[in-house]
């Protein structure tokens, strides 16, 4: 594997595509921190940031650049954002490495697209190139505006 193939990239995870993998996760009932997080706001804010700042799915110096997202979020949502960055969701159609309980909470709230992290070698194997930030659909929308 080359260094580029091992590079981690941010992608859109379409929860409909991976529901079978995280669907067995139950939400912890008594006080988990992720229940009150507004995952719609977090995923939209972080996804928008990635669409504006990622180059081929990669954002250099991400922790230092997150202030623009954090400033628009409340305390709980900042906690959710930090979890997405420090413990990214890593899931494909066949495997879940991290984020199952958060995905279950997001699914329950009706979130259907989540920023996730992948290895470049997964592109074309278990995810498609149209999931890599910035997505072609987003670029097409911007160009039409």
N, CA, C and O atoms as a DFTB+ gen file, in Angstrom:
580 C
 N C O
     1  1       0.826      -1.176       0.000
     2  2       0.000       0.000       0.000
     3  2       0.876       1.247       0.000
     4  3       1.853       1.316       0.747
     5  1       0.547       2.211      -0.809
     6  2       1.301       3.455      -0.829
     7  2       0.809       4.363       0.288
     8  3      -0.249       4.127       0.871
     9  1       1.584       5.404       0.581
    10  2       1.189       6.355       1.622
    11  2      -0.155       6.984       1.286
    12  3      -0.981       7.197       2.173
    13  1      -0.381       7.286      -0.004
    14  2      -1.639       7.906      -0.386
    15  2      -2.807       6.949      -0.137
    16  3      -3.876       7.393       0.284
    17  1      -2.632       5.655      -0.385
    18  2      -3.699       4.700      -0.162
    19  2      -4.049       4.587       1.317
    20  3      -5.192       4.286       1.663
    21  1      -3.076       4.827       2.191
    22  2      -3.316       4.740       3.624
    23  2      -3.880       6.034       4.195
    24  3      -4.315       6.061       5.346
    25  1      -3.880       7.109       3.405
    26  2      -4.347       8.404       3.877
    27  2      -5.825       8.335       4.252
    28  3      -6.633       7.748       3.532
    29  1      -6.164       8.935       5.374
    30  2      -7.547       8.962       5.824
    31  2      -8.286      10.106       5.156
    32  3      -7.767      11.215       5.037
    33  1      -9.496       9.822       4.726
    34  2     -10.290      10.829       4.019
    35  2     -11.695      10.904       4.618
    36  3     -12.229       9.916       5.121
    37  1     -12.275      12.097       4.549
    38  2     -13.632      12.327       5.019
    39  2     -14.607      12.072       3.884
    40  3     -14.398      12.510       2.752
    41  1     -15.673      11.359       4.206
    42  2     -16.707      11.018       3.233
    43  2     -18.075      11.176       3.862
    44  3     -18.223      11.198       5.084
    45  1     -19.075      11.284       2.996
    46  2     -20.458      11.242       3.451
    47  2     -20.835       9.783       3.661
    48  3     -20.664       8.954       2.767
    49  1     -21.344       9.478       4.834
    50  2     -21.873       8.143       5.101
    51  2     -23.389       8.249       4.970
    52  3     -24.039       8.969       5.728
    53  1     -23.934       7.537       4.017
    54  2     -25.391       7.521       3.827
    55  2     -25.952       6.403       4.703
    56  3     -25.739       5.221       4.431
    57  1     -26.656       6.783       5.739
    58  2     -27.081       5.804       6.727
    59  2     -28.008       4.740       6.148
    60  3     -28.024       3.610       6.637
    61  1     -28.772       5.076       5.129
    62  2     -29.601       4.054       4.484
    63  2     -28.735       2.925       3.918
    64  3     -29.151       1.767       3.898
    65  1     -27.537       3.270       3.461
    66  2     -26.646       2.270       2.857
    67  2     -26.005       1.348       3.883
    68  3     -25.596       0.236       3.548
    69  1     -25.911       1.801       5.141
    70  2     -25.179       1.025       6.154
    71  2     -26.056       0.647       7.350
    72  3     -25.541       0.199       8.375
    73  1     -27.374       0.824       7.228
    74  2     -28.276       0.551       8.349
    75  2     -28.161      -0.886       8.840
    76  3     -28.321      -1.140      10.034
    77  1     -27.893      -1.807       7.966
    78  2     -27.766      -3.197       8.375
    79  2     -26.573      -3.452       9.265
    80  3     -26.557      -4.428      10.015
    81  1     -25.570      -2.586       9.195
    82  2     -24.354      -2.778       9.989
    83  2     -24.521      -2.207      11.392
    84  3     -24.099      -2.838      12.361
    85  1     -25.127      -1.030      11.525
    86  2     -25.261      -0.437      12.858
    87  2     -26.644      -0.676      13.455
    88  3     -26.892      -0.303      14.601
    89  1     -27.538      -1.288      12.700
    90  2     -28.911      -1.483      13.157
    91  2     -29.060      -2.315      14.410
    92  3     -30.083      -2.227      15.089
    93  1     -28.060      -3.124      14.734
    94  2     -28.150      -3.955      15.934
    95  2     -27.744      -3.196      17.199
    96  3     -27.897      -3.711      18.306
    97  1     -27.227      -1.978      17.038
    98  2     -26.829      -1.187      18.206
    99  2     -28.066      -0.625      18.875
   100  3     -28.924      -0.035      18.218
   101  1     -28.156      -0.807      20.177
   102  2     -29.258      -0.231      20.938
   103  2     -28.767       1.051      21.599
   104  3     -27.603       1.167      21.984
   105  1     -29.661       1.988      21.717
   106  2     -29.307       3.212      22.421
   107  2     -29.246       2.922      23.908
   108  3     -30.170       2.331      24.467
   109  1     -28.179       3.329      24.543
   110  2     -28.095       3.200      25.995
   111  2     -29.161       4.084      26.584
   112  3     -29.329       5.229      26.162
   113  1     -29.881       3.569      27.552
   114  2     -31.074       4.268      28.012
   115  2     -30.811       5.332      29.059
   116  3     -31.501       6.352      29.065
   117  1     -29.861       5.146      29.928
   118  2     -29.717       6.034      31.075
   119  2     -28.578       7.038      30.915
   120  3     -27.441       6.773      31.304
   121  1     -28.898       8.178      30.343
   122  2     -28.008       9.309      30.359
   123  2     -26.794       9.346      29.460
   124  3     -25.870      10.099      29.769
   125  1     -26.716       8.608      28.386
   126  2     -25.548       8.783      27.517
   127  2     -25.493      10.216      26.999
   128  3     -26.520      10.848      26.752
   129  1     -24.297      10.698      26.847
   130  2     -24.103      12.090      26.441
   131  2     -24.655      12.371      25.058
   132  3     -25.006      13.515      24.769
   133  1     -24.746      11.379      24.195
   134  2     -25.101      11.635      22.798
   135  2     -26.596      11.786      22.551
   136  3     -26.981      12.214      21.463
   137  1     -27.464      11.451      23.520
   138  2     -28.911      11.590      23.321
   139  2     -29.344      13.031      23.069
   140  3     -30.064      13.280      22.102
   141  1     -28.930      14.000      23.910
   142  2     -29.434      15.364      23.720
   143  2     -28.723      16.155      22.617
   144  3     -29.103      17.294      22.347
   145  1     -27.716      15.587      21.983
   146  2     -27.028      16.288      20.901
   147  2     -27.977      16.420      19.704
   148  3     -28.623      15.447      19.314
   149  1     -28.060      17.603      19.131
   150  2     -28.830      17.806      17.904
   151  2     -27.932      17.380      16.745
   152  3     -27.176      18.183      16.200
   153  1     -28.029      16.109      16.383
   154  2     -27.131      15.549      15.373
   155  2     -27.382      16.129      13.982
   156  3     -26.474      16.149      13.151
   157  1     -28.608      16.602      13.717
   158  2     -28.860      17.285      12.440
   159  2     -27.945      18.500      12.315
   160  3     -27.270      18.678      11.301
   161  1     -27.928      19.335      13.356
   162  2     -27.087      20.550      13.329
   163  2     -25.616      20.201      13.203
   164  3     -24.895      20.807      12.410
   165  1     -25.167      19.222      13.984
   166  2     -23.751      18.853      13.976
   167  2     -23.342      18.332      12.595
   168  3     -22.336      18.770      12.036
   169  1     -24.112      17.411      12.057
   170  2     -23.746      16.816      10.759
   171  2     -23.837      17.829       9.626
   172  3     -22.997      17.829       8.727
   173  1     -24.844      18.688       9.661
   174  2     -24.950      19.724       8.627
   175  2     -23.804      20.717       8.726
   176  3     -23.212      21.083       7.711
   177  1     -23.481      21.159       9.947
   178  2     -22.405      22.143      10.122
   179  2     -21.053      21.548       9.739
   180  3     -20.285      22.181       9.013
   181  1     -20.754      20.345      10.214
   182  2     -19.464      19.728       9.912
   183  2     -19.394      19.302       8.453
   184  3     -18.348      19.443       7.819
   185  1     -20.486      18.785       7.913
   186  2     -20.511      18.428       6.494
   187  2     -20.291      19.640       5.603
   188  3     -19.553      19.563       4.621
   189  1     -20.931      20.763       5.939
   190  2     -20.724      21.994       5.176
   191  2     -19.283      22.464       5.256
   192  3     -18.708      22.893       4.256
   193  1     -18.697      22.384       6.452
   194  2     -17.284      22.737       6.624
   195  2     -16.406      21.866       5.727
   196  3     -15.505      22.365       5.053
   197  1     -16.675      20.568       5.727
   198  2     -15.871      19.663       4.894
   199  2     -16.056      19.956       3.406
   200  3     -15.099      19.878       2.637
   201  1     -17.261      20.287       3.003
   202  2     -17.500      20.620       1.594
   203  2     -16.730      21.864       1.178
   204  3     -16.274      21.965       0.040
   205  1     -16.588      22.802       2.092
   206  2     -15.873      24.043       1.778
   207  2     -14.355      23.905       1.897
   208  3     -13.620      24.619       1.214
   209  1     -13.874      23.003       2.750
   210  2     -12.457      22.992       3.096
   211  2     -11.686      21.733       2.716
   212  3     -10.456      21.755       2.694
   213  1     -12.368      20.655       2.422
   214  2     -11.660      19.414       2.090
   215  2     -11.142      19.462       0.662
   216  3     -11.780      20.012      -0.236
   217  1      -9.996      18.886       0.481
   218  2      -9.435      18.693      -0.861
   219  2      -9.289      17.191      -1.022
   220  3      -8.470      16.558      -0.356
   221  1     -10.092      16.628      -1.913
   222  2     -10.087      15.181      -2.124
   223  2     -10.318      14.444      -0.809
   224  3      -9.715      13.400      -0.561
   225  1     -11.193      14.991       0.029
   226  2     -11.552      14.358       1.286
   227  2     -10.642      14.644       2.459
   228  3     -10.909      14.173       3.565
   229  1      -9.580      15.395       2.260
   230  2      -8.587      15.638       3.311
   231  2      -8.637      17.102       3.735
   232  3      -8.697      18.000       2.895
   233  1      -8.611      17.333       5.049
   234  2      -8.511      18.689       5.600
   235  2      -7.238      18.739       6.432
   236  3      -7.108      18.029       7.429
   237  1      -6.309      19.576       6.019
   238  2      -5.077      19.704       6.801
   239  2      -5.329      20.584       8.020
   240  3      -6.095      21.546       7.959
   241  1      -4.681      20.246       9.114
   242  2      -4.768      20.988      10.370
   243  2      -6.216      21.155      10.830
   244  3      -6.632      22.240      11.236
   245  1      -6.965      20.070      10.760
   246  2      -8.393      20.109      11.076
   247  2      -8.707      20.644      12.470
   248  3      -9.568      21.516      12.583
   249  1      -8.057      20.171      13.545
   250  2      -8.432      20.683      14.873
   251  2      -8.327      22.205      14.994
   252  3      -9.173      22.833      15.630
   253  1      -7.318      22.786      14.405
   254  2      -7.133      24.240      14.485
   255  2      -8.173      24.999      13.669
   256  3      -8.460      26.161      13.956
   257  1      -8.733      24.356      12.663
   258  2      -9.666      25.038      11.773
   259  2     -11.129      24.848      12.161
   260  3     -12.016      25.402      11.511
   261  1     -11.388      24.080      13.201
   262  2     -12.770      23.786      13.572
   263  2     -13.491      24.939      14.259
   264  3     -14.711      24.886      14.414
   265  1     -12.785      25.958      14.665
   266  2     -13.405      27.071      15.389
   267  2     -14.603      27.627      14.621
   268  3     -15.613      27.974      15.234
   269  1     -14.512      27.719      13.300
   270  2     -15.622      28.283      12.528
   271  2     -16.885      27.446      12.659
   272  3     -17.989      27.982      12.556
   273  1     -16.747      26.153      12.883
   274  2     -17.917      25.301      13.087
   275  2     -18.368      25.399      14.543
   276  3     -19.559      25.553      14.812
   277  1     -17.441      25.314      15.465
   278  2     -17.768      25.339      16.892
   279  2     -18.505      26.616      17.292
   280  3     -19.409      26.578      18.127
   281  1     -18.125      27.725      16.706
   282  2     -18.733      29.010      17.070
   283  2     -20.228      29.066      16.754
   284  3     -20.946      29.888      17.324
   285  1     -20.700      28.215      15.863
   286  2     -22.116      28.210      15.481
   287  2     -22.933      27.175      16.246
   288  3     -24.139      27.052      16.029
   289  1     -22.284      26.431      17.140
   290  2     -22.960      25.339      17.831
   291  2     -23.066      25.600      19.325
   292  3     -22.248      26.319      19.900
   293  1     -24.073      25.014      19.943
   294  2     -24.210      25.057      21.394
   295  2     -23.260      24.071      22.055
   296  3     -22.528      23.343      21.385
   297  1     -23.287      24.060      23.386
   298  2     -22.356      23.216      24.144
   299  2     -22.510      21.737      23.802
   300  3     -21.513      21.060      23.550
   301  1     -23.716      21.235      23.789
   302  2     -23.940      19.810      23.472
   303  2     -23.498      19.479      22.051
   304  3     -22.889      18.437      21.810
   305  1     -23.802      20.357      21.130
   306  2     -23.441      20.097      19.738
   307  2     -21.921      20.151      19.546
   308  3     -21.372      19.398      18.742
   309  1     -21.246      21.035      20.277
   310  2     -19.771      21.053      20.222
   311  2     -19.203      19.727      20.719
   312  3     -18.206      19.232      20.193
   313  1     -19.841      19.161      21.731
   314  2     -19.427      17.854      22.240
   315  2     -19.590      16.781      21.147
   316  3     -18.717      15.931      20.974
   317  1     -20.689      16.829      20.431
   318  2     -20.910      15.894      19.328
   319  2     -19.903      16.089      18.208
   320  3     -19.398      15.118      17.645
   321  1     -19.606      17.355      17.881
   322  2     -18.616      17.649      16.850
   323  2     -17.252      17.095      17.241
   324  3     -16.575      16.461      16.432
   325  1     -16.855      17.339      18.481
   326  2     -15.551      16.827      18.930
   327  2     -15.492      15.310      18.833
   328  3     -14.456      14.742      18.487
   329  1     -16.604      14.657      19.138
   330  2     -16.635      13.194      19.022
   331  2     -16.470      12.760      17.565
   332  3     -15.785      11.776      17.284
   333  1     -17.097      13.493      16.638
   334  2     -16.951      13.143      15.221
   335  2     -15.519      13.320      14.735
   336  3     -15.067      12.592      13.851
   337  1     -14.801      14.290      15.311
   338  2     -13.430      14.566      14.882
   339  2     -12.425      13.675      15.623
   340  3     -11.532      13.097      15.003
   341  1     -12.570      13.565      16.945
   342  2     -11.591      12.821      17.739
   343  2     -11.817      11.315      17.703
   344  3     -10.863      10.542      17.793
   345  1     -13.061      10.897      17.575
   346  2     -13.408       9.484      17.441
   347  2     -14.333       9.345      16.240
   348  3     -15.525       9.082      16.399
   349  1     -13.789       9.520      15.036
   350  2     -14.634       9.558      13.840
   351  2     -15.397       8.256      13.620
   352  3     -14.943       7.171      13.983
   353  1     -16.553       8.403      13.024
   354  2     -17.333       7.242      12.627
   355  2     -16.618       6.601      11.445
   356  3     -16.299       7.262      10.457
   357  1     -16.380       5.333      11.565
   358  2     -15.703       4.585      10.506
   359  2     -16.573       3.375      10.208
   360  3     -16.613       2.419      10.982
   361  1     -17.263       3.423       9.090
   362  2     -18.220       2.370       8.754
   363  2     -18.267       2.198       7.242
   364  3     -18.186       3.170       6.490
   365  1     -18.398       0.966       6.816
   366  2     -18.650       0.661       5.412
   367  2     -19.889      -0.227       5.366
   368  3     -20.486      -0.505       6.405
   369  1     -20.276      -0.670       4.186
   370  2     -21.464      -1.513       4.073
   371  2     -21.290      -2.849       4.790
   372  3     -22.274      -3.538       5.060
   373  1     -20.049      -3.219       5.099
   374  2     -19.814      -4.534       5.699
   375  2     -19.153      -4.487       7.063
   376  3     -19.057      -5.522       7.723
   377  1     -18.695      -3.331       7.511
   378  2     -17.939      -3.290       8.759
   379  2     -18.114      -1.958       9.472
   380  3     -18.119      -0.898       8.846
   381  1     -18.258      -2.028      10.793
   382  2     -18.306      -0.855      11.648
   383  2     -17.115      -0.906      12.585
   384  3     -16.966      -1.859      13.349
   385  1     -16.266       0.111      12.535
   386  2     -15.109       0.174      13.412
   387  2     -15.374       1.105      14.589
   388  3     -14.878       0.863      15.690
   389  1     -16.140       2.153      14.375
   390  2     -16.361       3.132      15.430
   391  2     -17.642       3.905      15.153
   392  3     -17.927       4.251      14.006
   393  1     -18.413       4.174      16.201
   394  2     -19.546       5.084      16.089
   395  2     -20.924       4.457      16.111
   396  3     -21.902       5.151      15.834
   397  1     -21.048       3.196      16.423
   398  2     -22.341       2.521      16.337
   399  2     -23.443       3.135      17.176
   400  3     -24.563       3.305      16.695
   401  1     -23.145       3.472      18.431
   402  2     -24.191       4.042      19.284
   403  2     -24.572       5.445      18.833
   404  3     -25.745       5.816      18.874
   405  1     -23.578       6.231      18.401
   406  2     -23.896       7.569      17.882
   407  2     -24.738       7.460      16.622
   408  3     -25.682       8.229      16.437
   409  1     -24.402       6.504      15.747
   410  2     -25.191       6.314      14.526
   411  2     -26.633       5.939      14.858
   412  3     -27.566       6.409      14.206
   413  1     -26.814       5.096      15.868
   414  2     -28.169       4.733      16.272
   415  2     -28.932       5.966      16.758
   416  3     -30.111       6.123      16.441
   417  1     -28.270       6.848      17.527
   418  2     -28.912       8.082      17.991
   419  2     -29.236       8.988      16.806
   420  3     -30.314       9.581      16.757
   421  1     -28.317       9.098      15.857
   422  2     -28.553       9.926      14.672
   423  2     -29.733       9.385      13.874
   424  3     -30.605      10.143      13.449
   425  1     -29.757       8.077      13.675
   426  2     -30.825       7.428      12.927
   427  2     -32.173       7.707      13.592
   428  3     -33.156       8.013      12.917
   429  1     -32.209       7.599      14.922
   430  2     -33.442       7.845      15.666
   431  2     -33.907       9.288      15.487
   432  3     -35.110       9.550      15.475
   433  1     -32.962      10.234      15.347
   434  2     -33.314      11.638      15.135
   435  2     -33.644      11.952      13.674
   436  3     -34.036      13.076      13.361
   437  1     -33.493      10.981      12.785
   438  2     -33.829      11.186      11.380
   439  2     -32.678      11.663      10.521
   440  3     -32.887      12.034       9.366
   441  1     -31.462      11.664      11.059
   442  2     -30.284      12.043      10.267
   443  2     -30.030      10.933       9.254
   444  3     -30.121       9.753       9.593
   445  1     -29.716      11.297       8.025
   446  2     -29.489      10.280       7.003
   447  2     -28.124      10.378       6.317
   448  3     -27.724       9.456       5.607
   449  1     -27.399      11.495       6.524
   450  2     -26.053      11.637       5.968
   451  2     -25.140      12.153       7.073
   452  3     -25.429      13.165       7.712
   453  1     -24.024      11.439       7.292
   454  2     -23.123      11.721       8.401
   455  2     -21.695      11.796       7.881
   456  3     -21.312      10.958       7.064
   457  1     -20.885      12.770       8.321
   458  2     -19.461      12.752       7.965
   459  2     -18.764      11.581       8.649
   460  3     -18.896      11.386       9.857
   461  1     -18.033      10.819       7.876
   462  2     -17.276       9.691       8.410
   463  2     -15.870       9.687       7.853
   464  3     -15.555      10.433       6.925
   465  1     -15.038       8.855       8.416
   466  2     -13.634       8.793       8.022
   467  2     -13.328       7.419       7.436
   468  3     -13.780       6.397       7.953
   469  1     -12.559       7.407       6.356
   470  2     -12.217       6.167       5.674
   471  2     -10.753       6.173       5.279
   472  3     -10.105       7.220       5.261
   473  1     -10.249       5.013       4.968
   474  2      -8.927       4.907       4.351
   475  2      -9.107       5.017       2.844
   476  3     -10.095       4.533       2.291
   477  1      -8.162       5.645       2.195
   478  2      -8.279       5.851       0.761
   479  2      -8.501       4.533       0.009
   480  3      -9.206       4.506      -1.000
   481  1      -7.912       3.459       0.491
   482  2      -8.090       2.169      -0.166
   483  2      -9.528       1.670      -0.156
   484  3      -9.873       0.770      -0.921
   485  1     -10.381       2.248       0.709
   486  2     -11.792       1.856       0.738
   487  2     -12.576       2.450      -0.424
   488  3     -13.623       1.920      -0.795
   489  1     -12.082       3.546      -1.006
   490  2     -12.804       4.200      -2.086
   491  2     -12.806       3.274      -3.295
   492  3     -11.754       2.848      -3.771
   493  1     -13.984       2.977      -3.772
   494  2     -14.130       2.059      -4.893
   495  2     -14.360       0.633      -4.444
   496  3     -14.891      -0.178      -5.203
   497  1     -13.968       0.314      -3.220
   498  2     -14.188      -1.031      -2.704
   499  2     -15.467      -1.074      -1.870
   500  3     -16.357      -1.882      -2.138
   501  1     -15.561      -0.212      -0.865
   502  2     -16.735      -0.248      -0.007
   503  2     -17.467       1.089       0.071
   504  3     -18.552       1.161       0.649
   505  1     -16.900       2.136      -0.494
   506  2     -17.608       3.406      -0.643
   507  2     -17.386       3.871      -2.076
   508  3     -16.502       3.373      -2.773
   509  1     -18.187       4.818      -2.502
   510  2     -18.062       5.304      -3.877
   511  2     -17.419       6.682      -3.888
   512  3     -17.459       7.404      -2.891
   513  1     -16.832       7.040      -5.011
   514  2     -16.138       8.323      -5.107
   515  2     -17.078       9.497      -4.895
   516  3     -16.630      10.566      -4.480
   517  1     -18.378       9.332      -5.169
   518  2     -19.299      10.461      -4.972
   519  2     -19.604      10.718      -3.499
   520  3     -20.371      11.626      -3.180
   521  1     -19.017       9.935      -2.600
   522  2     -19.175      10.184      -1.175
   523  2     -18.038      11.026      -0.606
   524  3     -18.155      11.532       0.510
   525  1     -16.949      11.188      -1.337
   526  2     -15.766      11.887      -0.830
   527  2     -16.015      13.394      -0.850
   528  3     -16.515      13.931      -1.839
   529  1     -15.666      14.077       0.245
   530  2     -15.824      15.541       0.309
   531  2     -14.761      16.233      -0.510
   532  3     -13.618      15.776      -0.507
   533  1     -15.072      17.325      -1.222
   534  2     -16.425      17.795      -1.484
   535  2     -17.093      16.899      -2.514
   536  3     -16.462      16.466      -3.478
   537  1     -18.348      16.631      -2.306
   538  2     -19.032      15.699      -3.192
   539  2     -19.336      16.360      -4.532
   540  3     -19.570      17.567      -4.590
   541  1     -19.334      15.581      -5.602
   542  2     -19.666      16.146      -6.915
   543  2     -21.045      16.787      -6.947
   544  3     -21.255      17.779      -7.645
   545  1     -21.996      16.219      -6.188
   546  2     -23.335      16.805      -6.166
   547  2     -23.290      18.214      -5.606
   548  3     -23.980      19.102      -6.106
   549  1     -22.503      18.424      -4.593
   550  2     -22.372      19.755      -3.986
   551  2     -21.732      20.715      -4.964
   552  3     -22.201      21.841      -5.126
   553  1     -20.668      20.287      -5.617
   554  2     -19.986      21.137      -6.591
   555  2     -20.933      21.501      -7.715
   556  3     -20.939      22.647      -8.166
   557  1     -21.736      20.552      -8.179
   558  2     -22.686      20.824      -9.249
   559  2     -23.723      21.863      -8.808
   560  3     -24.086      22.744      -9.587
   561  1     -24.199      21.762      -7.561
   562  2     -25.164      22.742      -7.043
   563  2     -24.551      24.126      -6.972
   564  3     -25.200      25.108      -7.332
   565  1     -23.303      24.221      -6.513
   566  2     -22.626      25.517      -6.408
   567  2     -22.447      26.124      -7.799
   568  3     -22.667      27.320      -7.990
   569  1     -22.052      25.309      -8.756
   570  2     -21.830      25.806     -10.113
   571  2     -23.114      26.276     -10.776
   572  3     -23.073      27.174     -11.618
   573  1     -24.261      25.690     -10.417
   574  2     -25.539      26.107     -11.002
   575  2     -26.038      27.398     -10.392
   576  3     -26.827      28.109     -11.015
   577  1     -25.589      27.721      -9.173
   578  2     -26.080      28.921      -8.481
   579  2     -25.558      30.188      -9.095
   580  3     -25.881      31.279      -8.626
